[in-house]
């Protein structure tokens, strides 16, 4: 099974950024744990702080992969373009958020991704990625 994990803006700072919300692990170290946990899956990891690059990656993997795990971070709440890209591709997408976005600022409760996603996982920390991968 070919799964793409796509992370959006500021998630390159995991392990440094607001550890009380996001924890102390870098995503790169966590990704190695995911690869060990899912040895029958081929996992690909991509992170960008740039909206258009995330859209390009969705287009690139969105017709050939078995699943996409997407944490679009702040773009979740602002990017009609990423929502449209998900709507346009065939590969199912699971939306993941490390924190419980519904327990944070009001603007974080709206998602342009959710209407086009297979499912949504919020508030389970990095374990949300495990849950998303297991859903495919």
N, CA, C and O atoms as a printed pandas DataFrame, in Angstrom:
     atom_number atom_name residue_name chain_id  residue_number  x_coord  y_coord  z_coord
0              1         N          UNK        A               1    0.847   -1.175    0.000
1              2        CA          UNK        A               1    0.000    0.000    0.000
2              3         C          UNK        A               1    0.894    1.240    0.000
3              4         O          UNK        A               1    1.807    1.356    0.817
4              5         N          UNK        A               2    0.629    2.142   -0.899
5              6        CA          UNK        A               2    1.399    3.366   -1.094
6              7         C          UNK        A               2    0.647    4.532   -0.443
7              8         O          UNK        A               2   -0.431    4.907   -0.904
8              9         N          UNK        A               3    1.207    5.101    0.620
9             10        CA          UNK        A               3    0.543    6.172    1.369
10            11         C          UNK        A               3    1.440    7.409    1.383
11            12         O          UNK        A               3    2.626    7.317    1.701
12            13         N          UNK        A               4    0.875    8.553    1.042
13            14        CA          UNK        A               4    1.588    9.831    1.139
14            15         C          UNK        A               4    1.130   10.554    2.395
15            16         O          UNK        A               4   -0.066   10.653    2.671
16            17         N          UNK        A               5    2.080   11.049    3.135
17            18        CA          UNK        A               5    1.804   11.925    4.281
18            19         C          UNK        A               5    2.264   13.309    3.864
19            20         O          UNK        A               5    3.429   13.515    3.524
20            21         N          UNK        A               6    1.333   14.256    3.896
21            22        CA          UNK        A               6    1.628   15.626    3.482
22            23         C          UNK        A               6    1.339   16.545    4.658
23            24         O          UNK        A               6    0.219   16.589    5.167
24            25         N          UNK        A               7    2.360   17.277    5.083
25            26        CA          UNK        A               7    2.219   18.234    6.176
26            27         C          UNK        A               7    2.374   19.647    5.656
27            28         O          UNK        A               7    3.192   19.921    4.778
28            29         N          UNK        A               8    1.576   20.535    6.213
29            30        CA          UNK        A               8    1.577   21.926    5.801
30            31         C          UNK        A               8    2.450   22.829    6.654
31            32         O          UNK        A               8    3.393   22.371    7.301
32            33         N          UNK        A               9    2.127   24.119    6.649
33            34        CA          UNK        A               9    3.004   25.140    7.213
34            35         C          UNK        A               9    3.286   24.958    8.700
35            36         O          UNK        A               9    2.416   24.604    9.495
36            37         N          UNK        A              10    4.536   25.218    9.028
37            38        CA          UNK        A              10    5.072   25.234   10.386
38            39         C          UNK        A              10    5.231   23.857   11.015
39            40         O          UNK        A              10    5.757   23.744   12.122
40            41         N          UNK        A              11    4.787   22.811   10.331
41            42        CA          UNK        A              11    4.946   21.475   10.895
42            43         C          UNK        A              11    6.382   20.981   10.772
43            44         O          UNK        A              11    6.737   19.962   11.365
44            45         N          UNK        A              12    7.205   21.686   10.014
45            46        CA          UNK        A              12    8.638   21.409   10.011
46            47         C          UNK        A              12    9.269   21.779   11.352
47            48         O          UNK        A              12   10.407   21.398   11.623
48            49         N          UNK        A              13    8.550   22.509   12.184
49            50        CA          UNK        A              13    9.056   22.932   13.492
50            51         C          UNK        A              13    8.595   22.029   14.636
51            52         O          UNK        A              13    8.805   22.349   15.806
52            53         N          UNK        A              14    7.966   20.900   14.298
53            54        CA          UNK        A              14    7.563   19.985   15.372
54            55         C          UNK        A              14    8.783   19.610   16.204
55            56         O          UNK        A              14    9.875   19.403   15.675
56            57         N          UNK        A              15    8.579   19.527   17.499
57            58        CA          UNK        A              15    9.679   19.269   18.423
58            59         C          UNK        A              15   10.252   20.546   19.007
59            60         O          UNK        A              15   10.886   20.526   20.062
60            61         N          UNK        A              16   10.027   21.660   18.315
61            62        CA          UNK        A              16   10.488   22.977   18.779
62            63         C          UNK        A              16    9.308   23.902   19.046
63            64         O          UNK        A              16    9.321   24.676   20.003
64            65         N          UNK        A              17    8.304   23.821   18.209
65            66        CA          UNK        A              17    7.174   24.751   18.220
66            67         C          UNK        A              17    6.144   24.334   19.262
67            68         O          UNK        A              17    5.640   23.212   19.217
68            69         N          UNK        A              18    5.832   25.207   20.181
69            70        CA          UNK        A              18    4.759   25.003   21.156
70            71         C          UNK        A              18    4.655   23.545   21.614
71            72         O          UNK        A              18    3.653   22.885   21.343
72            73         N          UNK        A              19    5.672   23.043   22.299
73            74        CA          UNK        A              19    5.671   21.626   22.685
74            75         C          UNK        A              19    4.488   21.251   23.584
75            76         O          UNK        A              19    4.110   20.081   23.641
76            77         N          UNK        A              20    3.907   22.216   24.278
77            78        CA          UNK        A              20    2.733   21.926   25.112
78            79         C          UNK        A              20    1.518   21.551   24.268
79            80         O          UNK        A              20    0.602   20.896   24.765
80            81         N          UNK        A              21    1.496   21.953   23.011
81            82        CA          UNK        A              21    0.417   21.602   22.082
82            83         C          UNK        A              21    0.854   20.463   21.164
83            84         O          UNK        A              21    0.105   19.508   20.959
84            85         N          UNK        A              22    2.064   20.562   20.612
85            86        CA          UNK        A              22    2.496   19.665   19.543
86            87         C          UNK        A              22    3.498   18.587   19.973
87            88         O          UNK        A              22    3.843   17.716   19.175
88            89         N          UNK        A              23    3.960   18.635   21.207
89            90        CA          UNK        A              23    4.884   17.622   21.695
90            91         C          UNK        A              23    6.335   17.943   21.395
91            92         O          UNK        A              23    6.655   19.001   20.852
92            93         N          UNK        A              24    7.216   17.007   21.759
93            94        CA          UNK        A              24    8.658   17.220   21.645
94            95         C          UNK        A              24    9.317   16.468   20.497
95            96         O          UNK        A              24   10.505   16.660   20.239
96            97         N          UNK        A              25    8.571   15.621   19.809
97            98        CA          UNK        A              25    9.119   14.827   18.698
98            99         C          UNK        A              25    9.202   15.645   17.425
99           100         O          UNK        A              25    8.315   16.449   17.138
100          101         N          UNK        A              26   10.262   15.443   16.666
101          102        CA          UNK        A              26   10.278   15.966   15.302
102          103         C          UNK        A              26    9.450   15.007   14.442
103          104         O          UNK        A              26    9.292   13.838   14.796
104          105         N          UNK        A              27    8.931   15.486   13.338
105          106        CA          UNK        A              27    8.161   14.577   12.497
106          107         C          UNK        A              27    9.072   13.550   11.836
107          108         O          UNK        A              27    8.660   12.413   11.606
108          109         N          UNK        A              28   10.274   13.931   11.537
109          110        CA          UNK        A              28   11.214   12.998   10.901
110          111         C          UNK        A              28   11.458   11.782   11.799
111          112         O          UNK        A              28   11.482   10.654   11.309
112          113         N          UNK        A              29   11.638   11.996   13.109
113          114        CA          UNK        A              29   11.845   10.852   14.006
114          115         C          UNK        A              29   10.561   10.036   14.146
115          116         O          UNK        A              29   10.606    8.809   14.237
116          117         N          UNK        A              30    9.435   10.714   14.162
117          118        CA          UNK        A              30    8.154   10.004   14.237
118          119         C          UNK        A              30    7.893    9.204   12.954
119          120         O          UNK        A              30    7.339    8.106   13.003
120          121         N          UNK        A              31    8.293    9.758   11.821
121          122        CA          UNK        A              31    8.097    9.078   10.542
122          123         C          UNK        A              31    8.814    7.733   10.535
123          124         O          UNK        A              31    8.285    6.753   10.011
124          125         N          UNK        A              32   10.001    7.677   11.106
125          126        CA          UNK        A              32   10.731    6.409   11.204
126          127         C          UNK        A              32    9.946    5.395   12.030
127          128         O          UNK        A              32    9.934    4.206   11.709
128          129         N          UNK        A              33    9.296    5.858   13.086
129          130        CA          UNK        A              33    8.450    4.976   13.903
130          131         C          UNK        A              33    7.266    4.460   13.087
131          132         O          UNK        A              33    6.897    3.290   13.189
132          133         N          UNK        A              34    6.676    5.338   12.278
133          134        CA          UNK        A              34    5.560    4.918   11.423
134          135         C          UNK        A              34    6.011    3.849   10.428
135          136         O          UNK        A              34    5.300    2.868   10.206
136          137         N          UNK        A              35    7.174    4.033    9.837
137          138        CA          UNK        A              35    7.694    3.046    8.884
138          139         C          UNK        A              35    7.890    1.689    9.562
139          140         O          UNK        A              35    7.624    0.650    8.958
140          141         N          UNK        A              36    8.348    1.695   10.804
141          142        CA          UNK        A              36    8.519    0.442   11.544
142          143         C          UNK        A              36    7.174   -0.178   11.901
143          144         O          UNK        A              36    7.022   -1.399   11.876
144          145         N          UNK        A              37    6.211    0.654   12.230
145          146        CA          UNK        A              37    4.892    0.170   12.639
146          147         C          UNK        A              37    4.091   -0.396   11.466
147          148         O          UNK        A              37    3.285   -1.309   11.645
148          149         N          UNK        A              38    4.316    0.149   10.262
149          150        CA          UNK        A              38    3.568   -0.268    9.070
150          151         C          UNK        A              38    4.534   -0.813    8.017
151          152         O          UNK        A              38    4.697   -0.199    6.963
152          153         N          UNK        A              39    5.174   -1.948    8.279
153          154        CA          UNK        A              39    6.204   -2.448    7.359
154          155         C          UNK        A              39    5.667   -2.896    6.009
155          156         O          UNK        A              39    6.436   -2.990    5.052
156          157         N          UNK        A              40    4.372   -3.175    5.899
157          158        CA          UNK        A              40    3.819   -3.603    4.614
158          159         C          UNK        A              40    3.366   -2.417    3.758
159          160         O          UNK        A              40    2.922   -2.598    2.624
160          161         N          UNK        A              41    3.480   -1.208    4.304
161          162        CA          UNK        A              41    3.112    0.004    3.576
162          163         C          UNK        A              41    4.380    0.713    3.103
163          164         O          UNK        A              41    5.417    0.665    3.764
164          165         N          UNK        A              42    4.278    1.359    1.966
165          166        CA          UNK        A              42    5.335    2.255    1.511
166          167         C          UNK        A              42    4.867    3.666    1.839
167          168         O          UNK        A              42    3.935    4.185    1.224
168          169         N          UNK        A              43    5.525    4.274    2.812
169          170        CA          UNK        A              43    5.147    5.603    3.271
170          171         C          UNK        A              43    6.065    6.647    2.662
171          172         O          UNK        A              43    7.285    6.483    2.632
172          173         N          UNK        A              44    5.460    7.724    2.177
173          174        CA          UNK        A              44    6.188    8.848    1.595
174          175         C          UNK        A              44    5.846   10.072    2.417
175          176         O          UNK        A              44    4.684   10.280    2.769
176          177         N          UNK        A              45    6.841   10.884    2.727
177          178        CA          UNK        A              45    6.606   12.080    3.542
178          179         C          UNK        A              45    7.002   13.328    2.777
179          180         O          UNK        A              45    8.053   13.389    2.139
180          181         N          UNK        A              46    6.119   14.333    2.860
181          182        CA          UNK        A              46    6.366   15.614    2.209
182          183         C          UNK        A              46    5.851   16.716    3.129
183          184         O          UNK        A              46    4.767   16.600    3.702
184          185         N          UNK        A              47    6.631   17.781    3.265
185          186        CA          UNK        A              47    6.205   18.940    4.041
186          187         C          UNK        A              47    6.534   20.190    3.258
187          188         O          UNK        A              47    7.597   20.299    2.647
188          189         N          UNK        A              48    5.591   21.146    3.286
189          190        CA          UNK        A              48    5.846   22.443    2.662
190          191         C          UNK        A              48    5.111   23.533    3.426
191          192         O          UNK        A              48    4.028   23.316    3.969
192          193         N          UNK        A              49    5.721   24.699    3.453
193          194        CA          UNK        A              49    5.083   25.884    4.019
194          195         C          UNK        A              49    4.353   26.683    2.941
195          196         O          UNK        A              49    3.796   27.745    3.220
196          197         N          UNK        A              50    4.358   26.171    1.714
197          198        CA          UNK        A              50    3.838   26.913    0.567
198          199         C          UNK        A              50    2.592   26.218    0.013
199          200         O          UNK        A              50    2.641   25.053   -0.381
200          201         N          UNK        A              51    1.491   26.939   -0.009
201          202        CA          UNK        A              51    0.198   26.392   -0.423
202          203         C          UNK        A              51    0.236   25.737   -1.800
203          204         O          UNK        A              51   -0.256   24.621   -1.966
204          205         N          UNK        A              52    0.807   26.410   -2.776
205          206        CA          UNK        A              52    0.849   25.875   -4.133
206          207         C          UNK        A              52    1.646   24.584   -4.237
207          208         O          UNK        A              52    1.316   23.714   -5.043
208          209         N          UNK        A              53    2.690   24.454   -3.432
209          210        CA          UNK        A              53    3.480   23.221   -3.445
210          211         C          UNK        A              53    2.673   22.050   -2.875
211          212         O          UNK        A              53    2.813   20.917   -3.335
212          213         N          UNK        A              54    1.839   22.321   -1.886
213          214        CA          UNK        A              54    0.963   21.277   -1.327
214          215         C          UNK        A              54   -0.050   20.842   -2.373
215          216         O          UNK        A              54   -0.320   19.650   -2.523
216          217         N          UNK        A              55   -0.610   21.798   -3.093
217          218        CA          UNK        A              55   -1.552   21.487   -4.170
218          219         C          UNK        A              55   -0.853   20.662   -5.255
219          220         O          UNK        A              55   -1.407   19.674   -5.737
220          221         N          UNK        A              56    0.349   21.062   -5.636
221          222        CA          UNK        A              56    1.100   20.297   -6.636
222          223         C          UNK        A              56    1.339   18.862   -6.177
223          224         O          UNK        A              56    1.215   17.931   -6.973
224          225         N          UNK        A              57    1.680   18.673   -4.898
225          226        CA          UNK        A              57    1.931   17.319   -4.384
226          227         C          UNK        A              57    0.630   16.508   -4.385
227          228         O          UNK        A              57    0.653   15.322   -4.712
228          229         N          UNK        A              58   -0.477   17.110   -4.034
229          230        CA          UNK        A              58   -1.767   16.407   -4.100
230          231         C          UNK        A              58   -2.055   15.954   -5.529
231          232         O          UNK        A              58   -2.501   14.828   -5.748
232          233         N          UNK        A              59   -1.802   16.823   -6.492
233          234        CA          UNK        A              59   -1.994   16.453   -7.902
234          235         C          UNK        A              59   -1.063   15.314   -8.305
235          236         O          UNK        A              59   -1.456   14.411   -9.043
236          237         N          UNK        A              60    0.164   15.366   -7.817
237          238        CA          UNK        A              60    1.173   14.364   -8.183
238          239         C          UNK        A              60    0.798   12.963   -7.679
239          240         O          UNK        A              60    0.942   11.985   -8.412
240          241         N          UNK        A              61    0.326   12.863   -6.453
241          242        CA          UNK        A              61    0.056   11.538   -5.858
242          243         C          UNK        A              61   -1.426   11.162   -5.886
243          244         O          UNK        A              61   -1.785   10.029   -5.568
244          245         N          UNK        A              62   -2.262   12.084   -6.256
245          246        CA          UNK        A              62   -3.703   11.919   -6.112
246          247         C          UNK        A              62   -4.408   10.992   -7.080
247          248         O          UNK        A              62   -5.630   10.855   -7.023
248          249         N          UNK        A              63   -3.657   10.349   -7.973
249          250        CA          UNK        A              63   -4.279    9.415   -8.902
250          251         C          UNK        A              63   -3.625    8.035   -8.869
251          252         O          UNK        A              63   -4.151    7.083   -9.446
252          253         N          UNK        A              64   -2.479    7.925   -8.194
253          254        CA          UNK        A              64   -1.735    6.672   -8.195
254          255         C          UNK        A              64   -1.556    6.048   -6.813
255          256         O          UNK        A              64   -1.295    4.850   -6.712
256          257         N          UNK        A              65   -1.688    6.825   -5.766
257          258        CA          UNK        A              65   -1.457    6.313   -4.415
258          259         C          UNK        A              65   -2.737    5.701   -3.849
259          260         O          UNK        A              65   -3.834    5.958   -4.344
260          261         N          UNK        A              66   -2.580    4.894   -2.812
261          262        CA          UNK        A              66   -3.726    4.254   -2.166
262          263         C          UNK        A              66   -4.376    5.144   -1.118
263          264         O          UNK        A              66   -5.546    4.958   -0.785
264          265         N          UNK        A              67   -3.634    6.100   -0.602
265          266        CA          UNK        A              67   -4.172    6.999    0.411
266          267         C          UNK        A              67   -3.259    8.173    0.643
267          268         O          UNK        A              67   -2.055    8.116    0.391
268          269         N          UNK        A              68   -3.865    9.252    1.137
269          270        CA          UNK        A              68   -3.130   10.461    1.503
270          271         C          UNK        A              68   -3.553   10.848    2.912
271          272         O          UNK        A              68   -4.743   10.949    3.210
272          273         N          UNK        A              69   -2.561   11.063    3.775
273          274        CA          UNK        A              69   -2.791   11.616    5.108
274          275         C          UNK        A              69   -2.350   13.066    5.018
275          276         O          UNK        A              69   -1.186   13.350    4.737
276          277         N          UNK        A              70   -3.282   13.986    5.258
277          278        CA          UNK        A              70   -2.996   15.411    5.076
278          279         C          UNK        A              70   -3.224   16.180    6.362
279          280         O          UNK        A              70   -4.321   16.180    6.921
280          281         N          UNK        A              71   -2.173   16.831    6.820
281          282        CA          UNK        A              71   -2.297   17.825    7.874
282          283         C          UNK        A              71   -1.932   19.147    7.225
283          284         O          UNK        A              71   -0.759   19.517    7.164
284          285         N          UNK        A              72   -2.923   19.844    6.750
285          286        CA          UNK        A              72   -2.689   21.101    6.046
286          287         C          UNK        A              72   -2.446   22.258    7.008
287          288         O          UNK        A              72   -2.235   23.392    6.577
288          289         N          UNK        A              73   -2.476   21.976    8.312
289          290        CA          UNK        A              73   -2.211   22.976    9.343
290          291         C          UNK        A              73   -3.114   24.201    9.109
291          292         O          UNK        A              73   -4.308   24.045    8.856
292          293         N          UNK        A              74   -2.563   25.385    9.190
293          294        CA          UNK        A              74   -3.381   26.599    9.084
294          295         C          UNK        A              74   -4.087   26.729    7.738
295          296         O          UNK        A              74   -5.118   27.395    7.646
296          297         N          UNK        A              75   -3.544   26.100    6.689
297          298        CA          UNK        A              75   -4.219   26.157    5.385
298          299         C          UNK        A              75   -5.572   25.449    5.412
299          300         O          UNK        A              75   -6.418   25.701    4.554
300          301         N          UNK        A              76   -5.779   24.583    6.372
301          302        CA          UNK        A              76   -7.075   23.911    6.527
302          303         C          UNK        A              76   -8.200   24.927    6.568
303          304         O          UNK        A              76   -9.269   24.715    5.995
304          305         N          UNK        A              77   -7.948   26.021    7.243
305          306        CA          UNK        A              77   -8.985   27.005    7.542
306          307         C          UNK        A              77   -9.039   28.154    6.541
307          308         O          UNK        A              77   -9.904   29.024    6.634
308          309         N          UNK        A              78   -8.107   28.154    5.579
309          310        CA          UNK        A              78   -8.029   29.301    4.669
310          311         C          UNK        A              78   -7.964   28.935    3.190
311          312         O          UNK        A              78   -8.218   29.789    2.340
312          313         N          UNK        A              79   -7.629   27.689    2.862
313          314        CA          UNK        A              79   -7.297   27.376    1.473
314          315         C          UNK        A              79   -8.427   26.687    0.713
315          316         O          UNK        A              79   -8.631   25.477    0.821
316          317         N          UNK        A              80   -9.146   27.485   -0.049
317          318        CA          UNK        A              80  -10.122   26.934   -0.980
318          319         C          UNK        A              80   -9.396   26.084   -2.022
319          320         O          UNK        A              80   -9.920   25.066   -2.474
320          321         N          UNK        A              81   -8.188   26.505   -2.400
321          322        CA          UNK        A              81   -7.408   25.788   -3.414
322          323         C          UNK        A              81   -7.054   24.373   -3.004
323          324         O          UNK        A              81   -7.137   23.461   -3.825
324          325         N          UNK        A              82   -6.662   24.166   -1.761
325          326        CA          UNK        A              82   -6.345   22.810   -1.302
326          327         C          UNK        A              82   -7.624   21.977   -1.239
327          328         O          UNK        A              82   -7.619   20.803   -1.608
328          329         N          UNK        A              83   -8.700   22.573   -0.782
329          330        CA          UNK        A              83   -9.988   21.857   -0.793
330          331         C          UNK        A              83  -10.382   21.444   -2.197
331          332         O          UNK        A              83  -10.830   20.317   -2.408
332          333         N          UNK        A              84  -10.222   22.341   -3.158
333          334        CA          UNK        A              84  -10.553   22.023   -4.555
334          335         C          UNK        A              84   -9.641   20.928   -5.113
335          336         O          UNK        A              84  -10.086   20.083   -5.890
336          337         N          UNK        A              85   -8.358   20.946   -4.712
337          338        CA          UNK        A              85   -7.431   19.910   -5.191
338          339         C          UNK        A              85   -7.852   18.535   -4.685
339          340         O          UNK        A              85   -7.781   17.552   -5.424
340          341         N          UNK        A              86   -8.283   18.463   -3.445
341          342        CA          UNK        A              86   -8.735   17.181   -2.886
342          343         C          UNK        A              86   -9.991   16.700   -3.600
343          344         O          UNK        A              86  -10.149   15.511   -3.876
344          345         N          UNK        A              87  -10.865   17.628   -3.889
345          346        CA          UNK        A              87  -12.093   17.288   -4.615
346          347         C          UNK        A              87  -11.780   16.766   -6.022
347          348         O          UNK        A              87  -12.528   15.950   -6.562
348          349         N          UNK        A              88  -10.687   17.230   -6.608
349          350        CA          UNK        A              88  -10.352   16.893   -7.998
350          351         C          UNK        A              88   -9.611   15.571   -8.154
351          352         O          UNK        A              88   -9.569   15.020   -9.253
352          353         N          UNK        A              89   -9.027   15.053   -7.082
353          354        CA          UNK        A              89   -8.222   13.831   -7.206
354          355         C          UNK        A              89   -9.050   12.599   -6.847
355          356         O          UNK        A              89  -10.157   12.711   -6.320
356          357         N          UNK        A              90   -8.496   11.429   -7.141
357          358        CA          UNK        A              90   -9.204   10.170   -6.882
358          359         C          UNK        A              90   -8.776    9.495   -5.580
359          360         O          UNK        A              90   -9.575    8.790   -4.964
360          361         N          UNK        A              91   -7.555    9.696   -5.162
361          362        CA          UNK        A              91   -7.029    9.046   -3.965
362          363         C          UNK        A              91   -7.730    9.592   -2.726
363          364         O          UNK        A              91   -7.836   10.808   -2.567
364          365         N          UNK        A              92   -8.214    8.710   -1.841
365          366        CA          UNK        A              92   -8.871    9.190   -0.625
366          367         C          UNK        A              92   -7.883    9.907    0.303
367          368         O          UNK        A              92   -6.716    9.530    0.416
368          369         N          UNK        A              93   -8.389   10.946    0.956
369          370        CA          UNK        A              93   -7.599   11.780    1.859
370          371         C          UNK        A              93   -8.204   11.709    3.255
371          372         O          UNK        A              93   -9.416   11.836    3.429
372          373         N          UNK        A              94   -7.338   11.503    4.251
373          374        CA          UNK        A              94   -7.754   11.619    5.650
374          375         C          UNK        A              94   -7.108   12.879    6.204
375          376         O          UNK        A              94   -5.889   13.043    6.153
376          377         N          UNK        A              95   -7.936   13.759    6.731
377          378        CA          UNK        A              95   -7.479   15.010    7.335
378          379         C          UNK        A              95   -7.065   14.726    8.774
379          380         O          UNK        A              95   -7.822   14.125    9.536
380          381         N          UNK        A              96   -5.868   15.156    9.142
381          382        CA          UNK        A              96   -5.344   14.932   10.483
382          383         C          UNK        A              96   -4.916   16.262   11.096
383          384         O          UNK        A              96   -4.346   17.123   10.426
384          385         N          UNK        A              97   -5.206   16.405   12.386
385          386        CA          UNK        A              97   -4.704   17.538   13.169
386          387         C          UNK        A              97   -4.173   17.005   14.485
387          388         O          UNK        A              97   -4.839   16.218   15.157
388          389         N          UNK        A              98   -2.988   17.429   14.849
389          390        CA          UNK        A              98   -2.347   16.966   16.071
390          391         C          UNK        A              98   -3.127   17.433   17.294
391          392         O          UNK        A              98   -3.351   16.660   18.226
392          393         N          UNK        A              99   -3.535   18.684   17.288
393          394        CA          UNK        A              99   -4.303   19.234   18.406
394          395         C          UNK        A              99   -5.798   19.108   18.114
395          396         O          UNK        A              99   -6.208   18.851   16.982
396          397         N          UNK        A             100   -6.588   19.293   19.147
397          398        CA          UNK        A             100   -8.034   19.330   18.961
398          399         C          UNK        A             100   -8.402   20.739   18.514
399          400         O          UNK        A             100   -8.517   21.646   19.338
400          401         N          UNK        A             101   -8.583   20.917   17.228
401          402        CA          UNK        A             101   -8.845   22.248   16.675
402          403         C          UNK        A             101  -10.144   22.847   17.217
403          404         O          UNK        A             101  -10.312   24.066   17.218
404          405         N          UNK        A             102  -11.056   22.000   17.673
405          406        CA          UNK        A             102  -12.332   22.487   18.198
406          407         C          UNK        A             102  -12.215   23.029   19.616
407          408         O          UNK        A             102  -13.158   23.634   20.125
408          409         N          UNK        A             103  -11.079   22.822   20.255
409          410        CA          UNK        A             103  -10.829   23.339   21.592
410          411         C          UNK        A             103   -9.905   24.560   21.536
411          412         O          UNK        A             103   -9.430   25.035   22.568
412          413         N          UNK        A             104   -9.658   25.061   20.326
413          414        CA          UNK        A             104   -8.754   26.193   20.151
414          415         C          UNK        A             104   -9.533   27.412   19.652
415          416         O          UNK        A             104  -10.727   27.536   19.924
416          417         N          UNK        A             105   -8.878   28.293   18.937
417          418        CA          UNK        A             105   -9.531   29.509   18.456
418          419         C          UNK        A             105  -10.700   29.166   17.531
419          420         O          UNK        A             105  -10.679   28.149   16.838
420          421         N          UNK        A             106  -11.716   30.027   17.533
421          422        CA          UNK        A             106  -12.927   29.783   16.736
422          423         C          UNK        A             106  -12.652   29.578   15.255
423          424         O          UNK        A             106  -13.296   28.750   14.610
424          425         N          UNK        A             107  -11.687   30.337   14.705
425          426        CA          UNK        A             107  -11.439   30.225   13.253
426          427         C          UNK        A             107  -10.957   28.836   12.864
427          428         O          UNK        A             107  -11.071   28.452   11.700
428          429         N          UNK        A             108  -10.421   28.075   13.814
429          430        CA          UNK        A             108   -9.903   26.742   13.512
430          431         C          UNK        A             108  -11.006   25.687   13.380
431          432         O          UNK        A             108  -10.726   24.541   13.029
432          433         N          UNK        A             109  -12.236   26.060   13.653
433          434        CA          UNK        A             109  -13.320   25.075   13.559
434          435         C          UNK        A             109  -13.846   24.912   12.138
435          436         O          UNK        A             109  -14.628   23.999   11.875
436          437         N          UNK        A             110  -13.431   25.782   11.217
437          438        CA          UNK        A             110  -13.867   25.663    9.825
438          439         C          UNK        A             110  -12.762   25.027    8.998
439          440         O          UNK        A             110  -11.599   25.419    9.093
440          441         N          UNK        A             111  -13.131   24.044    8.188
441          442        CA          UNK        A             111  -12.165   23.370    7.322
442          443         C          UNK        A             111  -12.652   23.364    5.884
443          444         O          UNK        A             111  -13.796   23.003    5.606
444          445         N          UNK        A             112  -11.776   23.766    4.972
445          446        CA          UNK        A             112  -12.069   23.641    3.539
446          447         C          UNK        A             112  -11.737   22.242    3.029
447          448         O          UNK        A             112  -12.037   21.910    1.882
448          449         N          UNK        A             113  -11.118   21.423    3.877
449          450        CA          UNK        A             113  -10.722   20.068    3.509
450          451         C          UNK        A             113  -11.792   19.043    3.864
451          452         O          UNK        A             113  -12.084   18.139    3.081
452          453         N          UNK        A             114  -12.369   19.192    5.044
453          454        CA          UNK        A             114  -13.308   18.191    5.576
454          455         C          UNK        A             114  -14.411   17.754    4.617
455          456         O          UNK        A             114  -14.703   16.560    4.551
456          457         N          UNK        A             115  -15.034   18.662    3.873
457          458        CA          UNK        A             115  -16.117   18.211    2.992
458          459         C          UNK        A             115  -15.683   17.220    1.912
459          460         O          UNK        A             115  -16.518   16.526    1.333
460          461         N          UNK        A             116  -14.376   17.155    1.642
461          462        CA          UNK        A             116  -13.869   16.300    0.566
462          463         C          UNK        A             116  -13.020   15.134    1.096
463          464         O          UNK        A             116  -12.494   14.338    0.319
464          465         N          UNK        A             117  -12.894   15.045    2.419
465          466        CA          UNK        A             117  -12.038   14.027    3.028
466          467         C          UNK        A             117  -12.812   12.750    3.309
467          468         O          UNK        A             117  -14.023   12.774    3.527
468          469         N          UNK        A             118  -12.093   11.640    3.300
469          470        CA          UNK        A             118  -12.657   10.346    3.701
470          471         C          UNK        A             118  -13.021   10.382    5.174
471          472         O          UNK        A             118  -14.023    9.796    5.584
472          473         N          UNK        A             119  -12.214   11.064    5.970
473          474        CA          UNK        A             119  -12.438   11.179    7.400
474          475         C          UNK        A             119  -11.544   12.231    8.004
475          476         O          UNK        A             119  -10.672   12.791    7.339
476          477         N          UNK        A             120  -11.777   12.495    9.298
477          478        CA          UNK        A             120  -11.053   13.537   10.015
478          479         C          UNK        A             120  -10.620   12.968   11.360
479          480         O          UNK        A             120  -11.412   12.333   12.056
480          481         N          UNK        A             121   -9.357   13.199   11.723
481          482        CA          UNK        A             121   -8.836   12.766   13.016
482          483         C          UNK        A             121   -8.207   13.982   13.676
483          484         O          UNK        A             121   -7.277   14.578   13.133
484          485         N          UNK        A             122   -8.715   14.352   14.854
485          486        CA          UNK        A             122   -8.203   15.534   15.551
486          487         C          UNK        A             122   -7.936   15.212   17.013
487          488         O          UNK        A             122   -8.662   14.441   17.642
488          489         N          UNK        A             123   -6.874   15.822   17.540
489          490        CA          UNK        A             123   -6.661   15.838   18.971
490          491         C          UNK        A             123   -5.955   14.651   19.587
491          492         O          UNK        A             123   -5.880   14.570   20.813
492          493         N          UNK        A             124   -5.432   13.723   18.799
493          494        CA          UNK        A             124   -4.746   12.551   19.347
494          495         C          UNK        A             124   -3.230   12.654   19.228
495          496         O          UNK        A             124   -2.529   11.645   19.301
496          497         N          UNK        A             125   -2.726   13.866   19.046
497          498        CA          UNK        A             125   -1.293   14.048   18.885
498          499         C          UNK        A             125   -0.808   13.366   17.620
499          500         O          UNK        A             125   -1.557   13.219   16.655
500          501         N          UNK        A             126    0.432   12.959   17.631
501          502        CA          UNK        A             126    0.997   12.303   16.454
502          503         C          UNK        A             126    0.333   10.966   16.167
503          504         O          UNK        A             126    0.391   10.477   15.039
504          505         N          UNK        A             127   -0.295   10.371   17.170
505          506        CA          UNK        A             127   -0.986    9.090   16.968
506          507         C          UNK        A             127   -2.090    9.209   15.913
507          508         O          UNK        A             127   -2.511    8.198   15.352
508          509         N          UNK        A             128   -2.556   10.412   15.640
509          510        CA          UNK        A             128   -3.545   10.609   14.594
510          511         C          UNK        A             128   -3.075   10.115   13.236
511          512         O          UNK        A             128   -3.878    9.647   12.429
512          513         N          UNK        A             129   -1.773   10.217   12.984
513          514        CA          UNK        A             129   -1.217    9.708   11.726
514          515         C          UNK        A             129   -1.322    8.186   11.672
515          516         O          UNK        A             129   -1.642    7.622   10.625
516          517         N          UNK        A             130   -1.054    7.519   12.796
517          518        CA          UNK        A             130   -1.205    6.051   12.876
518          519         C          UNK        A             130   -2.647    5.664   12.529
519          520         O          UNK        A             130   -2.893    4.763   11.727
520          521         N          UNK        A             131   -3.576    6.363   13.148
521          522        CA          UNK        A             131   -4.993    6.055   12.935
522          523         C          UNK        A             131   -5.382    6.266   11.471
523          524         O          UNK        A             131   -6.130    5.473   10.899
524          525         N          UNK        A             132   -4.871    7.337   10.876
525          526        CA          UNK        A             132   -5.178    7.612    9.476
526          527         C          UNK        A             132   -4.621    6.543    8.562
527          528         O          UNK        A             132   -5.319    6.077    7.662
528          529         N          UNK        A             133   -3.391    6.147    8.771
529          530        CA          UNK        A             133   -2.774    5.104    7.929
530          531         C          UNK        A             133   -3.553    3.801    8.074
531          532         O          UNK        A             133   -3.804    3.115    7.082
532          533         N          UNK        A             134   -3.932    3.458    9.287
533          534        CA          UNK        A             134   -4.676    2.209    9.526
534          535         C          UNK        A             134   -6.044    2.235    8.869
535          536         O          UNK        A             134   -6.640    1.178    8.666
536          537         N          UNK        A             135   -6.559    3.408    8.531
537          538        CA          UNK        A             135   -7.900    3.503    7.944
538          539         C          UNK        A             135   -7.931    3.134    6.448
539          540         O          UNK        A             135   -9.008    2.951    5.879
540          541         N          UNK        A             136   -6.767    3.027    5.821
541          542        CA          UNK        A             136   -6.731    2.706    4.390
542          543         C          UNK        A             136   -6.681    1.204    4.178
543          544         O          UNK        A             136   -6.646    0.742    3.038
